[in-house]
Amino acid sequence: MLGYAATRLRDRRPLRRAFLGPGLCGALTTFSTMQLELLAMLDGAHHALAAAYALASVTAGLGAVALGTLIARRGRLQR
């Protein structure tokens, strides 16, 4: 999917390319890595560590979204 977006949408649709390439593909690979790490922790009977890792990851992700939204809104208001 990343190869398709990078090749076929190179000149014609830069916004769609950015969404499909680093946006969607990046999110899918990050989520897959998180799942594998959580499964490894659970297989190793590190349940508390897995729960803390999942909670920290989701909290940090939501915090990053909130911070990005705040910065974007302030930038729009100052123009």
Order of alpha helices (4+ residues) and beta strands (2+ residues): alpha-alpha-alpha-alpha
